[in-house]
Amino acid sequence: MQQNKYIKWFAVAASIGMLFILLGGALVTKTESGMGCGRHWPGCNGQLIPEVITAEVLIEFSHRLVTGAVSILILILAVWAWRKFGHVRETKFLAVTSVFFLVLQALIGAAQVLWGQGDFILALHFGISLISFASVLLLTLLVFEVDRKFDTEKLKIGRTLKFHTIGVTLYSYIVIYTGALVRHTNSSLICSDWPLCRNDSFALPSNMYEWVQMGHRAAAGLIIIWIGVIMWHAIKHYKDQRAIYWGWIIAFTIVMMQATTGMLVVLTKLNLAVALLHSLFISLLFGLLCYMVLLVSRSYTKS
């Protein structure tokens, strides 16, 4: 029992740490601090520990330190969970996935520093980190045996809900990618109004940056509608299954908060706190959607 307590605390620390990596990466991008350490990695400006500290150096170097420390936590958690909970079907897959995508995102970040990358490649960075975060989060839920507390082993889910759960989760990755592309192509403020690019004229985007921005808004609008439809379906048909019922209500709440902060990012002209909340909400939403997919994979088909 004492050992279970330790791994639970360790899993929580790893999940929070992975969230810090995501938000730290978003902070680096939003403050344009990616070159704070120059073309040097893993050192900073030719030194192991930089002597001259500017705001850009502090943000970039701190992000690297946090990533390194949390990577060790996640590696230990993966091995620990493999050995202690390896009998649970998803544990080994999640352990490998969390470490693999964590390493992959670190390598992409290093490649950007050393050689530079195109905007369309860089936009993958946040999404790859999200997969690692979701894997660590699901490992944490397995360690806490959340499934047993919500009787998820007895779930019966119909084909309609299974299809929509998997479909909206895959689609959410497209929304995430388009959002990252907005940041990396510097398209965040190309449209000064909301919901249209310019509210005084209804016209198609006139350049690539407007297409990126409005394409993301359209993709975000669709996922709000989609999750809203799923929530209505869950409320109507799954009142007796708490994990499904409350899971989709929470998912819709988060996606609405995500949309609200997205609107405020434009209206506040890239307020940093609002922009970081925007990244936080999409991270939580993706983690929750991945958990819903896990539940679908375990469930019986409802007739």
Secondary structure, 3 states (H helix, E strand, C coil): CHHHHHHHHHHHHHHHHHHHHHHHHHHHHHCCCCCCCCCCCCCECCECCCCCCCHHHHHHHHHHHHHHHHHHHHHHHHHHHHHHHCCCCCHHHHHHHHHHHHHHHHHHHHHHHHCCCCHHHHHHHHHHHHHHHHHHHHHHHHHCCHHHHCCHHHCEEEHHHHHHHHHHHHHHHHHHHHHHHHHHCCCCCCCCCCCCCCCCCCCCCCCHHHHHHHHHHHHHHHHHHHHHHHHHHHHHHCCCCHHHHHHHHHHHHHHHHHHHHHHHHHHCCCCHHHHHHHHHHHHHHHHHHHHHHHHHHHCEEEC
